[in-house]
Amino acid sequence: MAPAESGTMPQDQGRRGGPEGNRRLIAAVGALLLVLFAAQGVTILFLGQLLTWHFFIGMLLIGPVCLKLGSTGYRFVRYYTGHPAYRRQGPPHLLLRLLAPLVVVTTVALLATGSTLALLGRDTGPVPVLFLHKASFVCWAAAMTAHVLAHAWRLPRLIGADLRTRSARHGSGSARIGGAAARWSLLVLALGAGLAIALAGAPLASHWSSSTHHDSRHHARRSVASATSGA
């Protein structure tokens, strides 16, 4: 249903944005996550020097990731419970629907294992959490690459639409979507929540730093002892 000749919009779309507003929210948080994951990738390349930043960005991601999962989950529920506006917009491509559960599972696994390592350090008992973190990262990277390639080209249009401040004129056929302020507020709140978690949890990286230094000294002592005994 087009908004029209009369210049009015369906109530759900005009006030809260409806499915198009949901798409714009998903696009905005997706763009934020791209930036944060790129920064996290840099810390992986220099993990020895940027370990604290690796923990900080990893925990900062928790807020935006929760918003991304919540907004996409809301869209999923509205579509499969038969909401007319979401049904009219149609489902994603079949391959993307099959890929989505893998993206969700690997993302949750990556953040969960990373948070566990931050809290417990290397001593995680019989569960190989570090191995699971590395394995989930490999699976996540493969799934996320396909996900980004499928969706990244839409981001400029969707984000730019909310950044425009000029309202469309009546009868132009492209009425403005409501709820922009709420969408940006949700994004700021998610980032703020992630920042609070990161500020509280980043000092836990000191456990890893101290254990790394301890392992290095222990390895050095063993090397010296072996060299002395062999002399």
Secondary structure, DSSP 8 states (H G I E B T S, - for coil): --STTTT---HHHHHH-HHHHHHHHHHHHHHHHHHHHHHHHHHHHTTTTSHHHHHHHHHHTHHHHHHHHHHHHHHHHHHHTT-HHHHHH----HHHHHHHHHHHHHHHHHHHHHHHHHHHTT--TTS-HHHHHHHHHHHHHHHHHHHHHHHGGGHHHHHHHHH--S---TTSS----S-HHHHHHHHHHHHHHHHHHHHHHGGGHHHHHHHHHHHHHHHHHHHHHHHHHH-
